């Protein structure tokens, strides 16, 4: 975390040009939470009337900031607005009463600096687990943060929330409704400890759409299930996973029940989720695992995640080895229903195995050629029903070990 990491070979060519979202302003600062000389705190200030929805990790050891956000997220939209304060470098997780006190101190200081009620201040922390958060370094910077808010500051905010990320992550969409444009812009951080259970990493999405909090929450929850909850880097669910979506209403366009807006929001969520996988620690391959023919959709996802999380599958992918036997193994161990003699597997367009046996027309050379690409697809048909699921993962290389073996140093 303290060392400069080479940018992932799967990274986008550049950070996207994110639109200004009326009703939200950003500021960032270097507070020295863990390292000196790097921007590590982000403040987003939201105008009065903003609706905030979210999803959070269901880890039994979730952090104090997550617990605080969960308590606040169902509150009424406040006429005084809202604020999101995020620090990197320290997750404030497994920190006992001290962690709760740190959240309270940061929220109080943010409220005082911005005029937003403490009950509408949402905080997040990401980084090392089990070390007390030096919150005084953050609270000392709140006046400076509040004094430098900028509507165009979202790209710097994306950088401030990074930990082992090798590139900042952003995505945007626009949708026309009744001749008016509604804008969506989001940022995310995440690279390791990625196997979401309700949300993933830290994700913040902003829109100028007008929508009630409960309706926004329904969209976020539905979209989350097929985006952030369908990615995995290393099978480890974070203590700090937080997804917040804020709708300022500044456009005046009511998007309630509008499929176009729902699709655009889902697209931004999926784009950010894919970027997290593309920045998987040490990753050189982006992999889509598609499962069809399962008894149920739940079984399909269980099979897909078993393949995606298998160290043997992931190391074979890193070695560009079309080892379909490891896929068979991963399906068999998943715990969901399967029948060996009905199983079919494809690597890209290459039919590798069919009805429980190697395909008569299988070409090792063609399968190997597919494995040399950066964007791979493994498709498995279980042959039992109509259940389907798609998840995304990356390969497992020695780079993952290099990053995590000395993460705290």
RAUR-V566567 format. One record per residue. N is the residue number from 1. RES is the residue in one letter. PSI is psi in whole degrees, -180 to 180 (none if undefined). BURIAL is I if it has 16 or more other ideal C-beta (glycine too) atoms within 10 Angstrom, else O. Layout:
N;RES;PSI;BURIAL + N;RES;PSI;BURIAL
This chain:
1;X;-28;I + 2;X;-9;O + 3;X;146;O + 4;X;131;O + 5;X;142;I + 6;X;141;O + 7;X;136;O + 8;X;138;I + 9;X;-12;O + 10;X;4;I + 11;X;150;I + 12;X;159;I + 13;X;-31;O + 14;X;165;O + 15;X;136;I + 16;X;158;I + 17;X;97;O + 18;X;137;I + 19;X;153;I + 20;X;132;I + 21;X;110;I + 22;X;135;I + 23;X;1;I + 24;X;139;I + 25;X;153;I + 26;X;153;I + 27;X;155;I + 28;X;160;I + 29;X;158;I + 30;X;112;O + 31;X;-7;I + 32;X;35;I + 33;X;-44;I + 34;X;-40;I + 35;X;149;O + 36;X;146;O + 37;X;13;O + 38;X;140;I + 39;X;127;I + 40;X;8;I + 41;X;137;I + 42;X;136;I + 43;X;130;I + 44;X;125;I + 45;X;126;I + 46;X;139;I + 47;X;159;I + 48;X;143;O + 49;X;-1;I + 50;X;133;I + 51;X;135;I + 52;X;127;I + 53;X;165;I + 54;X;172;I + 55;X;148;I + 56;X;158;I + 57;X;145;I + 58;X;16;O + 59;X;140;I + 60;X;-13;O + 61;X;35;O + 62;X;157;I + 63;X;167;I + 64;X;-42;I + 65;X;-39;I + 66;X;-47;I + 67;X;-38;O + 68;X;-43;I + 69;X;-40;I + 70;X;-35;O + 71;X;-32;O + 72;X;-22;I + 73;X;-27;I + 74;X;7;O + 75;X;161;O + 76;X;153;O + 77;X;125;I + 78;X;140;I + 79;X;-15;O + 80;X;0;O + 81;X;-160;I + 82;X;165;I + 83;X;147;I + 84;X;123;I + 85;X;122;I + 86;X;135;I + 87;X;148;I + 88;X;166;I + 89;X;-25;I + 90;X;127;I + 91;X;-8;I + 92;X;43;I + 93;X;145;I + 94;X;45;O + 95;X;12;I + 96;X;-148;O + 97;X;-30;O + 98;X;-35;O + 99;X;-40;I + 100;X;-43;O + 101;X;-36;O + 102;X;-44;I + 103;X;-45;I + 104;X;-43;O + 105;X;-42;O + 106;X;-44;I + 107;X;-42;I + 108;X;-45;O + 109;X;-38;I + 110;X;-43;I + 111;X;-44;I + 112;X;-39;O + 113;X;-27;I + 114;X;-18;I + 115;X;5;O + 116;X;137;I + 117;X;145;I + 118;X;-32;O + 119;X;-10;O + 120;X;19;I + 121;X;118;I + 122;X;124;I + 123;X;151;I + 124;X;148;I + 125;X;143;I + 126;X;142;I + 127;X;-144;I + 128;X;139;I + 129;X;142;I + 130;X;6;O + 131;X;136;I + 132;X;137;O + 133;X;122;I + 134;X;72;I + 135;X;-24;I + 136;X;-27;O + 137;X;-29;I + 138;X;-49;I + 139;X;-29;I + 140;X;-18;O + 141;X;0;I + 142;X;-40;I + 143;X;-40;O + 144;X;-41;O + 145;X;-46;I + 146;X;-25;I + 147;X;-5;O + 148;X;24;O + 149;X;139;O + 150;X;128;O + 151;X;-24;O + 152;X;19;O + 153;X;16;I + 154;X;-33;I + 155;X;-37;I + 156;X;-33;I + 157;X;-38;I + 158;X;-34;I + 159;X;-36;I + 160;X;-25;I + 161;X;4;I + 162;X;147;I + 163;X;-96;I + 164;X;7;I + 165;X;144;I + 166;X;-8;I + 167;X;149;I + 168;X;150;I + 169;X;128;I + 170;X;154;I + 171;X;154;I + 172;X;162;I + 173;X;155;I + 174;X;145;O + 175;X;139;I + 176;X;127;O + 177;X;118;O + 178;X;40;O + 179;X;2;O + 180;X;149;O + 181;X;130;O + 182;X;133;I + 183;X;146;I + 184;X;135;I + 185;X;138;I + 186;X;155;I + 187;X;158;I + 188;X;159;I + 189;X;147;I + 190;X;140;I + 191;X;-43;I + 192;X;173;I + 193;X;53;I + 194;X;103;I + 195;X;76;I + 196;X;151;I + 197;X;82;I + 198;X;-37;I + 199;X;-170;I + 200;X;137;I + 201;X;-140;I + 202;X;126;I + 203;X;133;I + 204;X;121;I + 205;X;137;I + 206;X;142;I + 207;X;152;I + 208;X;11;I + 209;X;154;I + 210;X;121;I + 211;X;141;I + 212;X;151;O + 213;X;-44;I + 214;X;-38;O + 215;X;-39;I + 216;X;-41;I + 217;X;-39;I + 218;X;-41;O + 219;X;-42;I + 220;X;-46;I + 221;X;-43;O + 222;X;-44;O + 223;X;-34;I + 224;X;-38;I + 225;X;-31;O + 226;X;10;I + 227;X;-85;I + 228;X;-31;I + 229;X;10;I + 230;X;23;I + 231;X;153;I + 232;X;138;I + 233;X;-46;I + 234;X;10;I + 235;X;8;I + 236;X;121;O + 237;X;127;I + 238;X;155;I + 239;X;-8;I + 240;X;5;I + 241;X;124;I + 242;X;131;I + 243;X;120;I + 244;X;133;I + 245;X;125;I + 246;X;128;I + 247;X;111;I + 248;X;-25;I + 249;X;5;I + 250;X;-25;I + 251;X;-21;I + 252;X;4;O + 253;X;117;I + 254;X;118;I + 255;X;8;I + 256;X;123;O + 257;X;8;O + 258;X;115;I + 259;X;-33;O + 260;X;-42;O + 261;X;-45;I + 262;X;-42;I + 263;X;-39;O + 264;X;-42;I + 265;X;-44;I + 266;X;-40;I + 267;X;-41;I + 268;X;-43;I + 269;X;-44;I + 270;X;-39;I + 271;X;-47;I + 272;X;-40;I + 273;X;-44;I + 274;X;-38;I + 275;X;-36;I + 276;X;-44;I + 277;X;-41;I + 278;X;-19;I + 279;X;18;I + 280;X;139;I + 281;X;118;I + 282;X;6;I + 283;X;142;I + 284;X;-7;I + 285;X;137;I + 286;X;126;I + 287;X;127;I + 288;X;127;I + 289;X;115;I + 290;X;126;I + 291;X;129;I + 292;X;168;I + 293;X;15;I + 294;X;164;I + 295;X;-40;I + 296;X;167;I + 297;X;-37;O + 298;X;-44;O + 299;X;-40;I + 300;X;-44;I + 301;X;-37;I + 302;X;-46;I + 303;X;-46;I + 304;X;-44;I + 305;X;-32;I + 306;X;-42;I + 307;X;-46;I + 308;X;-31;I + 309;X;-6;I + 310;X;120;I + 311;X;-35;O + 312;X;-40;O + 313;X;-46;I + 314;X;-35;I + 315;X;-33;I + 316;X;-41;I + 317;X;-42;I + 318;X;-36;I + 319;X;5;O + 320;X;37;I + 321;X;120;O + 322;X;62;I + 323;X;83;I + 324;X;-19;I + 325;X;-31;O + 326;X;-30;I + 327;X;-42;I + 328;X;-46;I + 329;X;-47;I + 330;X;-38;I + 331;X;-45;I + 332;X;-31;O + 333;X;-5;O + 334;X;-30;I + 335;X;-15;O + 336;X;161;I + 337;X;136;O + 338;X;158;I + 339;X;116;O + 340;X;-41;O + 341;X;3;O + 342;X;-4;O + 343;X;135;I + 344;X;145;I + 345;X;137;I + 346;X;141;I + 347;X;107;I + 348;X;-128;I + 349;X;2;O + 350;X;118;I + 351;X;111;I + 352;X;-51;I + 353;X;145;I + 354;X;125;I + 355;X;47;O + 356;X;12;O + 357;X;159;O + 358;X;137;O + 359;X;137;I + 360;X;-31;O + 361;X;15;O + 362;X;134;I + 363;X;111;O + 364;X;-37;O + 365;X;-41;O + 366;X;-42;I + 367;X;-42;I + 368;X;-37;O + 369;X;-40;O + 370;X;-40;I + 371;X;-17;I + 372;X;-12;O + 373;X;170;O + 374;X;-27;O + 375;X;111;O + 376;X;156;I + 377;X;127;I + 378;X;122;I + 379;X;133;I + 380;X;127;I + 381;X;123;I + 382;X;-29;I + 383;X;22;I + 384;X;-20;I + 385;X;-150;O + 386;X;6;O + 387;X;134;I + 388;X;156;I + 389;X;150;I + 390;X;132;I + 391;X;165;I + 392;X;142;I + 393;X;-172;I + 394;X;176;I + 395;X;171;I + 396;X;111;I + 397;X;174;I + 398;X;-22;O + 399;X;-33;I + 400;X;-42;I + 401;X;-44;O + 402;X;-42;O + 403;X;-44;I + 404;X;-17;I + 405;X;-28;O + 406;X;35;O + 407;X;-37;I + 408;X;-4;O + 409;X;none;O
